[in-house]
Amino acid sequence: MGVAASGKVMTNKVIMIHRKEGDKIAEEWSIGTLGLKLSGVRLEQEVRERERLEQELLVARRIQQASLPKEVPERHDPPY
């Protein structure tokens, strides 16, 4: 489901309905809560990753700005 392991225990509630023909299951319908929970976890992880990237970009921007001259250099044409 695209979710990194967190070490947390998750529970899943499932409803399963079987239609039988004789002694065999002919059809199965099911619904569970795990998909919704994992979607929420994935969203939380994406938010943390975005915040980390924004912080890295801020640091990179500060480094770039610190390497620029404080004033615009003047142009000096060579004498002819």
Buried (B, 14 or more C-beta within 10 A) or exposed (E): EEBEEEEEEEEEEEEEEEEEEEEEEEEEEEEEEEEEBBEEBBEEBEEEEEEEEEEEEEEEEEEEEEEEEEEEEEEEEEEE
